[in-house]
Amino acid sequence: MKKLSLSGKEIVALGYPESPAIGLLVKIAQKHYRADQKEEALDMFGKVLANPATYAEDEVFAKVVKELLYDANGDIIPLKESGSYAMYGEGFIEDGAKEQMNIAMSLPVTVAGALMPDAHQGYGLPIGGVLATENVVIPYGVGVDIGCRMCLSIYDIPESHFAANEAQYKRELIAHTKFNAGAGFHGQYKSDHEVLDRKEFNMIPFLKPLQDKAYSQLGTSGGGNHFVEWGIIQMLADDNELNIPKGKYLALLSHSGSRGLGATTANHYTRLAKDICKLPRQAANLAYLDLNTQEGQEYWLAMNLAGDFASACHEVIHNKLTKAIGGQLLARVENHHNFAWKEQYEGREVIVHRKGATPAGKGVLGIIPGSMTAPGFLVRGRGEAAAINSASHGAGRQMSRTKANQSFTRQQMKEILREHNVTLIGGGLDEAPGAYKDINAVMNAQSELVDILARFSPRMVRMADDGSRED
């Protein structure tokens, strides 16, 4: 009988933290499972991770549980039984995201949760996860790119003008955007904004050294799935909140966050939370800060500053390009994710974390993008309580960046871009359209969460030139 051989990477992919538990599970797989029982073994290992206390006396998994629950100081905060939560588009949400959500629902401070149809595995709270807590904030429940957001500007320019002047639009898009981790403007090319004068930079010693970097990165975008793109938006009805008649218009859509300011803030307060809030290993990335403490208040102020800085970055980009093309701005819509809000839930105040989820309270406008070739949507929230007034923040990845780089070629990418009449500036194979879920399926799965007001079709996309390289 051939024994099952699992790698540590396959076990980590289930959500297990780096610990001796991984080595123990590799040995358990070899001893107790045949080569054809891989799916069965991984399913069992996932159950142990989700509810380790249940297997504390199990003769096979007791040592694994001991490692998961071990802490050198012996002051671990116990988890509760994982509660139920609403899930949308369950059929195309990976098990790893569900397991992470199960762990989040077992925190003693959790009030409610929901999982959006674009959900996939992340760190701590899954991307696409929504979690309401009692007076605490979870830095990794917010995410590393604090205040990451969408911004949409709609102009009085017809589709035909863009088609006839693509070279000009490309020139201005390149001239007024900058991408990649660490990218910034210098000297006379720097922009200014009132967010740089915020008192928080002086109130919180940790933030002061980040002020100059924020100044240089104002109006820039990061790597990965961040973009600035020209496209055509089709308003689907005359009766809409923007008072824009039904028809097609040129639009500018951007997606990026708080740059180095947000990332440094997230990492600093995550480490602080882990020092203060000792949770079992499988929940360690969900360490939280009490808002009644100095640390909690500091993070709350820093998080809001980072969110406002992210908004300022979009404002600078959109204002520059609006001036460059000379069109009249008809409307601008903006929404953020990777954030925490104080909201009312079932009659009490809670802290709602939306890590890769769009606010969708009743009447709230938002933008849900697809991919570089798939449409995005201007939506109006329906205020669904079971979803904690939330919706997806995009299509969501169905493939890791590594797998995407291995699965697609540059030639395939060029062909699909040509088929969809999209010009790409930068971008790697890790952002290939096939790496994402079907945005139409995602939208169908959340029809009770949002109403669609308009459809945006990308035409010219600029992204960081990272990820893959030419074959």
C-alpha positions as CSV (number, residue, x, y, z in Angstrom):
1,M,0.0,0.0,0.0
2,K,1.4,3.3,-1.1
3,K,1.3,5.9,1.7
4,L,0.2,9.5,1.4
5,S,2.9,12.1,1.1
6,L,1.9,15.7,1.8
7,S,4.2,18.7,1.7
8,G,4.2,21.4,4.4
9,K,3.1,23.9,1.8
10,E,-0.1,22.0,1.2
11,I,-0.9,22.0,4.9
12,V,0.0,25.7,5.3
13,A,-2.5,26.3,2.4
14,L,-5.2,25.1,4.7
15,G,-4.5,28.0,7.0
16,Y,-2.2,26.3,9.5
17,P,0.3,28.7,11.1
18,E,4.0,27.9,10.9
19,S,4.6,25.6,13.9
20,P,5.6,22.0,14.8
21,A,2.0,21.0,14.0
22,I,2.8,21.0,10.3
23,G,5.5,18.3,10.7
24,L,3.2,16.3,12.9
25,L,0.5,16.4,10.2
26,V,3.0,15.3,7.5
27,K,3.8,12.2,9.6
28,I,0.1,11.5,10.3
29,A,-0.6,11.6,6.6
30,Q,2.1,9.1,5.9
31,K,1.0,6.8,8.8
32,H,-2.8,6.9,8.6
33,Y,-3.7,7.7,4.9
34,R,-3.1,6.0,1.6
35,A,-1.9,7.9,-1.5
36,D,-5.4,7.9,-2.9
37,Q,-6.9,9.5,0.3
38,K,-5.4,13.0,-0.1
39,E,-8.7,14.8,-0.3
40,E,-10.0,12.9,2.8
41,A,-6.8,13.8,4.7
42,L,-6.9,17.5,3.9
43,D,-10.5,17.7,4.8
44,M,-9.8,16.1,8.2
45,F,-6.9,18.4,8.8
46,G,-9.1,21.4,8.0
47,K,-11.7,20.2,10.6
48,V,-9.0,19.9,13.2
49,L,-7.8,23.5,12.5
50,A,-11.3,24.9,12.6
51,N,-12.2,23.3,16.0
52,P,-9.0,22.0,17.6
53,A,-10.5,21.7,21.1
54,T,-12.8,19.0,19.7
55,Y,-9.8,16.8,19.0
56,A,-7.8,17.6,22.2
57,E,-8.2,14.0,23.4
58,D,-8.0,12.3,20.0
59,E,-5.3,9.7,19.9
60,V,-4.2,10.8,16.4
61,F,-4.5,14.5,16.6
62,A,-3.9,15.3,20.3
63,K,-0.3,16.4,19.8
64,V,-1.3,18.6,16.9
65,V,-3.9,20.3,19.0
66,K,-1.4,20.8,21.8
67,E,0.9,22.7,19.3
68,L,-2.0,24.8,18.0
69,L,-3.0,25.8,21.5
70,Y,0.5,26.1,23.0
71,D,1.8,29.5,24.2
72,A,5.0,30.0,26.2
73,N,3.4,32.4,28.6
74,G,0.3,30.3,29.2
75,D,-2.1,33.2,29.0
76,I,-4.0,32.2,25.9
77,I,-7.5,33.8,25.3
78,P,-9.8,30.8,24.8
79,L,-12.0,30.6,21.6
80,K,-15.7,29.9,21.7
81,E,-17.6,27.6,19.5
82,S,-17.7,28.9,16.0
83,G,-21.0,30.6,15.1
84,S,-23.0,30.6,11.9
85,Y,-22.7,33.3,9.3
86,A,-24.2,34.3,6.0
87,M,-22.4,33.1,2.8
88,Y,-23.0,34.3,-0.7
89,G,-21.8,32.3,-3.7
90,E,-20.8,29.4,-1.6
91,G,-20.2,27.1,-4.6
92,F,-17.2,29.1,-5.8
93,I,-15.6,30.1,-2.4
94,E,-12.5,28.0,-1.6
95,D,-12.4,25.9,1.6
96,G,-9.5,27.9,3.0
97,A,-11.6,31.1,3.1
98,K,-14.4,29.2,4.8
99,E,-12.0,27.8,7.4
100,Q,-10.6,31.2,8.2
101,M,-14.1,32.6,8.6
102,N,-15.0,29.7,10.9
103,I,-12.0,30.7,13.1
104,A,-12.9,34.4,13.0
105,M,-16.4,33.4,14.2
106,S,-15.0,31.7,17.2
107,L,-13.3,34.8,18.6
108,P,-14.8,35.7,22.0
109,V,-15.4,39.3,20.8
110,T,-17.3,38.3,17.5
111,V,-20.9,39.4,17.2
112,A,-21.7,38.4,13.6
113,G,-20.0,37.7,10.2
114,A,-20.6,37.2,6.5
115,L,-18.6,35.9,3.5
116,M,-18.9,37.6,0.2
117,P,-18.9,35.7,-3.2
118,D,-15.5,37.0,-4.2
119,A,-14.0,35.6,-1.0
120,H,-10.6,33.8,-1.0
121,Q,-8.0,32.9,1.6
122,G,-5.8,35.7,3.1
123,Y,-4.1,36.4,6.4
124,G,-6.3,36.4,9.5
125,L,-9.8,37.3,8.1
126,P,-10.3,36.0,4.6
127,I,-10.4,38.5,1.7
128,G,-14.2,39.0,1.2
129,G,-14.8,38.5,4.9
130,V,-17.0,40.8,7.0
131,L,-16.8,40.6,10.8
132,A,-18.7,42.6,13.4
133,T,-17.0,42.7,16.8
134,E,-17.7,44.1,20.3
135,N,-15.6,47.3,20.9
136,V,-12.3,45.8,19.5
137,V,-10.5,46.3,16.2
138,I,-8.5,43.6,14.4
139,P,-5.6,45.0,12.4
140,Y,-5.5,42.0,10.1
141,G,-9.3,42.1,9.9
142,V,-8.7,45.4,8.2
143,G,-5.8,44.3,6.1
144,V,-2.3,45.5,5.2
145,D,-3.5,48.0,2.5
146,I,-5.6,50.1,4.9
147,G,-8.4,52.0,3.1
148,C,-7.8,50.5,-0.3
149,R,-10.6,51.9,-2.5
150,M,-12.3,52.4,-5.8
151,C,-12.8,55.8,-7.4
152,L,-14.9,56.5,-10.5
153,S,-15.1,59.8,-12.4
154,I,-17.7,60.2,-15.2
155,Y,-17.3,62.8,-18.0
156,D,-19.4,64.5,-20.6
157,I,-17.2,62.9,-23.3
158,P,-18.7,60.4,-25.7
159,E,-17.3,57.0,-26.5
160,S,-16.4,58.2,-30.0
161,H,-14.0,60.8,-28.8
162,F,-12.0,58.3,-26.9
163,A,-11.9,56.0,-29.9
164,A,-10.6,58.8,-32.1
165,N,-8.0,60.1,-29.6
166,E,-6.6,57.0,-27.9
167,A,-3.0,58.2,-28.3
168,Q,-3.7,61.3,-26.3
169,Y,-5.5,59.4,-23.5
170,K,-2.6,56.9,-23.3
171,R,-0.1,59.8,-23.1
172,E,-1.9,61.5,-20.3
173,L,-2.5,58.3,-18.4
174,I,1.2,57.5,-18.4
175,A,2.2,61.1,-17.6
176,H,-0.1,61.4,-14.5
177,T,0.2,58.0,-12.8
178,K,3.0,56.1,-11.1
179,F,3.0,52.5,-9.9
180,N,4.9,49.9,-7.9
181,A,5.8,49.4,-4.3
182,G,8.0,52.3,-3.1
183,A,7.2,54.5,-6.1
184,G,6.9,58.2,-5.4
185,F,7.2,61.7,-6.9
186,H,10.0,64.0,-6.1
187,G,10.8,67.7,-6.2
188,Q,8.5,69.8,-8.4
189,Y,6.5,66.8,-9.4
190,K,5.1,66.3,-5.9
191,S,1.5,67.2,-5.2
192,D,0.1,68.7,-2.0
193,H,-3.1,67.9,0.0
194,E,-4.5,68.9,3.3
195,V,-4.3,65.3,4.5
196,L,-0.5,65.8,4.9
197,D,-1.1,68.5,7.6
198,R,-3.2,66.2,9.7
199,K,-2.6,66.5,13.5
200,E,-2.3,62.7,13.8
201,F,1.2,62.9,12.4
202,N,2.3,64.8,15.5
203,M,-0.1,63.2,18.0
204,I,1.3,59.7,17.4
205,P,5.1,59.4,17.5
206,F,5.0,56.2,15.3
207,L,3.4,58.2,12.4
208,K,5.7,61.2,12.4
209,P,8.6,59.5,10.4
210,L,6.1,58.3,7.8
211,Q,5.0,61.9,6.9
212,D,7.7,62.6,4.3
213,K,7.2,59.2,2.6
214,A,3.4,59.9,2.4
215,Y,4.2,63.3,0.8
216,S,6.3,61.6,-2.0
217,Q,3.7,58.8,-2.5
218,L,0.7,61.1,-2.7
219,G,-1.0,60.4,-6.1
220,T,0.7,57.1,-6.7
221,S,-0.5,53.5,-6.9
222,G,0.9,50.2,-5.7
223,G,1.6,46.9,-7.4
224,G,-0.5,43.8,-7.7
225,N,-4.1,44.4,-8.7
226,H,-4.0,48.2,-8.4
227,F,-4.9,50.1,-11.6
228,V,-5.9,53.3,-13.2
229,E,-8.0,52.8,-16.4
230,W,-10.1,54.6,-19.0
231,G,-13.3,53.0,-19.9
232,I,-16.8,53.4,-21.1
233,I,-19.6,53.5,-18.6
234,Q,-23.2,52.8,-19.6
235,M,-25.9,54.3,-17.4
236,L,-28.7,51.8,-17.5
237,A,-31.6,54.2,-16.6
238,D,-32.4,57.9,-16.7
239,D,-33.6,57.7,-13.1
240,N,-30.4,57.5,-11.0
241,E,-28.8,59.2,-8.0
242,L,-26.2,60.9,-10.2
243,N,-28.7,62.6,-12.4
244,I,-26.9,61.4,-15.5
245,P,-29.1,60.5,-18.5
246,K,-29.1,57.0,-19.8
247,G,-26.3,56.4,-22.3
248,K,-22.6,55.8,-22.7
249,Y,-19.9,58.1,-21.3
250,L,-16.1,58.2,-20.9
251,A,-15.1,57.3,-17.3
252,L,-11.9,57.0,-15.3
253,L,-11.7,54.2,-12.7
254,S,-8.9,53.6,-10.2
255,H,-8.1,51.1,-7.5
256,S,-5.4,51.5,-4.9
257,G,-4.8,52.2,-1.2
258,S,-2.7,53.9,1.4
259,R,0.7,53.0,0.1
260,G,3.6,52.8,2.5
261,L,1.7,54.7,5.2
262,G,-1.0,52.1,5.5
263,A,1.3,49.0,5.1
264,T,3.7,50.2,7.8
265,T,0.8,51.1,10.1
266,A,-0.8,47.7,9.6
267,N,2.4,45.8,10.3
268,H,3.2,47.8,13.4
269,Y,-0.2,47.5,15.1
270,T,-0.5,43.8,14.1
271,R,2.7,43.1,16.0
272,L,1.5,45.1,18.9
273,A,-1.9,43.3,18.9
274,K,-0.2,39.9,18.9
275,D,1.9,40.9,21.9
276,I,-1.1,42.1,23.8
277,C,-3.8,39.7,22.7
278,K,-2.6,36.1,23.0
279,L,-4.8,33.8,20.9
280,P,-4.4,30.1,19.9
281,R,-2.0,29.7,17.0
282,Q,-4.7,29.1,14.4
283,A,-6.3,32.5,15.3
284,A,-3.0,34.4,16.0
285,N,-3.5,36.7,13.0
286,L,-6.8,37.8,14.3
287,A,-5.3,39.4,17.4
288,Y,-7.3,42.5,18.4
289,L,-6.9,45.8,20.2
290,D,-9.5,47.0,22.7
291,L,-10.8,50.5,21.8
292,N,-10.8,51.5,25.4
293,T,-7.0,51.2,25.5
294,Q,-4.3,53.6,24.2
295,E,-3.1,51.1,21.6
296,G,-6.6,50.7,20.3
297,Q,-7.3,54.4,20.1
298,E,-3.9,55.0,18.4
299,Y,-4.7,52.3,15.7
300,W,-8.2,53.7,15.2
301,L,-6.7,57.2,14.5
302,A,-3.9,55.9,12.3
303,M,-6.3,53.7,10.4
304,N,-8.6,56.6,9.6
305,L,-5.6,58.8,8.6
306,A,-4.4,56.0,6.2
307,G,-7.9,55.8,4.8
308,D,-8.1,59.5,4.2
309,F,-4.6,59.4,2.6
310,A,-5.8,56.7,0.2
311,S,-8.7,58.9,-0.7
312,A,-6.4,61.8,-1.3
313,C,-4.2,59.7,-3.6
314,H,-7.3,59.0,-5.8
315,E,-8.3,62.7,-5.7
316,V,-4.9,63.8,-7.0
317,I,-4.9,61.2,-9.8
318,H,-8.4,62.0,-10.9
319,N,-8.0,65.8,-10.7
320,K,-4.7,65.6,-12.8
321,L,-6.3,63.5,-15.5
322,T,-9.5,65.6,-15.5
323,K,-7.5,68.7,-16.1
324,A,-5.4,67.0,-18.8
325,I,-8.3,65.8,-20.9
326,G,-10.4,69.0,-20.5
327,G,-13.7,67.3,-20.1
328,Q,-16.5,68.3,-17.7
329,L,-16.8,66.1,-14.7
330,L,-20.4,64.9,-14.3
331,A,-20.0,62.8,-11.2
332,R,-17.5,61.1,-8.9
333,V,-18.2,58.1,-6.8
334,E,-15.8,56.6,-4.3
335,N,-15.9,53.7,-1.8
336,H,-13.4,51.9,0.3
337,H,-12.7,48.4,1.7
338,N,-10.0,47.1,4.0
339,F,-11.4,49.2,6.8
340,A,-13.3,49.1,10.1
341,W,-16.4,51.2,10.8
342,K,-18.5,51.9,13.9
343,E,-22.0,50.8,12.9
344,Q,-25.3,49.7,14.4
345,Y,-26.2,46.0,14.3
346,E,-29.3,44.7,15.9
347,G,-29.7,47.7,18.1
348,R,-26.1,48.1,19.4
349,E,-22.8,49.6,18.2
350,V,-20.3,47.2,16.7
351,I,-17.0,47.5,14.9
352,V,-17.6,46.2,11.3
353,H,-14.4,45.0,9.5
354,R,-14.7,44.7,5.8
355,K,-11.6,43.1,4.4
356,G,-12.1,43.2,0.7
357,A,-15.8,43.9,1.0
358,T,-17.8,47.0,-0.2
359,P,-20.1,48.9,2.1
360,A,-23.6,48.3,0.8
361,G,-26.0,50.0,3.3
362,K,-29.4,51.0,1.9
363,G,-28.9,53.6,-0.8
364,V,-25.1,53.6,-0.5
365,L,-23.3,53.8,-3.9
366,G,-20.2,51.7,-4.6
367,I,-18.1,50.3,-7.5
368,I,-17.4,46.6,-8.0
369,P,-14.7,46.0,-10.6
370,G,-14.2,42.8,-12.7
371,S,-10.7,42.3,-14.2
372,M,-8.7,44.1,-16.9
373,T,-11.1,42.8,-19.5
374,A,-14.3,42.0,-17.5
375,P,-16.9,44.7,-16.7
376,G,-17.2,46.6,-13.5
377,F,-20.5,47.8,-12.0
378,L,-21.7,51.0,-10.3
379,V,-24.1,49.7,-7.6
380,R,-26.5,50.9,-5.0
381,G,-26.6,49.0,-1.7
382,R,-29.8,47.3,-0.5
383,G,-28.9,47.2,3.2
384,E,-29.1,43.5,3.7
385,A,-28.7,42.8,7.4
386,A,-27.6,39.2,7.0
387,A,-24.6,40.5,4.9
388,I,-23.9,43.2,7.5
389,N,-24.7,45.8,4.8
390,S,-21.9,44.6,2.6
391,A,-21.2,43.3,-0.9
392,S,-18.1,41.9,-2.8
393,H,-15.2,44.3,-3.6
394,G,-14.6,42.7,-7.0
395,A,-14.6,39.4,-8.8
396,G,-12.1,37.8,-6.4
397,R,-9.2,35.6,-7.3
398,Q,-9.7,32.0,-8.2
399,M,-6.0,31.3,-8.8
400,S,-2.9,32.4,-6.8
401,R,-0.4,34.7,-8.4
402,T,2.1,31.8,-8.6
403,K,-0.4,29.6,-10.3
404,A,-1.5,32.3,-12.7
405,N,2.1,32.9,-13.8
406,Q,2.4,29.2,-14.5
407,S,-1.0,28.9,-16.2
408,F,-0.9,31.7,-18.8
409,T,1.5,32.9,-21.5
410,R,2.0,36.5,-22.7
411,Q,0.6,35.4,-26.1
412,Q,-2.6,34.2,-24.5
413,M,-2.9,37.5,-22.6
414,K,-2.4,39.5,-25.7
415,E,-5.1,37.6,-27.5
416,I,-7.7,38.0,-24.8
417,L,-6.9,41.8,-24.6
418,R,-7.3,42.1,-28.3
419,E,-10.6,40.2,-28.2
420,H,-11.9,42.7,-25.6
421,N,-10.5,45.7,-27.3
422,V,-8.4,46.6,-24.2
423,T,-5.0,48.3,-24.2
424,L,-2.8,47.2,-21.3
425,I,0.1,49.3,-20.0
426,G,2.2,47.3,-17.6
427,G,0.6,44.4,-15.8
428,G,1.9,40.8,-15.3
429,L,0.5,37.4,-15.9
430,D,-0.4,37.2,-12.2
431,E,-3.2,39.6,-13.1
432,A,-4.4,37.7,-16.2
433,P,-8.2,37.8,-16.5
434,G,-8.4,34.0,-16.1
435,A,-6.9,34.3,-12.6
436,Y,-10.2,35.9,-11.5
437,K,-13.7,34.5,-10.9
438,D,-16.5,35.3,-13.4
439,I,-17.7,38.7,-12.3
440,N,-21.2,38.0,-13.7
441,A,-21.5,34.9,-11.5
442,V,-20.3,37.0,-8.5
443,M,-22.9,39.7,-9.3
444,N,-25.7,37.1,-9.6
445,A,-24.7,35.6,-6.3
446,Q,-25.2,39.0,-4.6
447,S,-28.3,40.2,-6.4
448,E,-30.1,40.6,-3.0
449,L,-27.2,42.8,-1.7
450,V,-26.9,45.5,-4.5
451,D,-28.8,47.0,-7.4
452,I,-26.8,47.7,-10.6
453,L,-27.0,51.3,-11.9
454,A,-24.3,51.2,-14.6
455,R,-21.9,48.9,-16.3
456,F,-18.2,50.0,-16.9
457,S,-16.2,48.4,-19.7
458,P,-12.3,48.8,-19.5
459,R,-10.6,50.2,-22.6
460,M,-7.1,51.3,-21.5
461,V,-5.6,49.9,-18.3
462,R,-2.4,50.9,-16.5
463,M,-1.0,48.7,-13.8
464,A,2.4,48.0,-12.2
465,D,4.8,46.2,-14.4
466,D,5.4,43.4,-11.9
467,G,4.6,39.7,-11.5
468,S,5.5,37.9,-14.7
469,R,8.0,38.7,-17.4
470,E,8.1,38.1,-21.1
471,D,8.5,34.4,-22.0
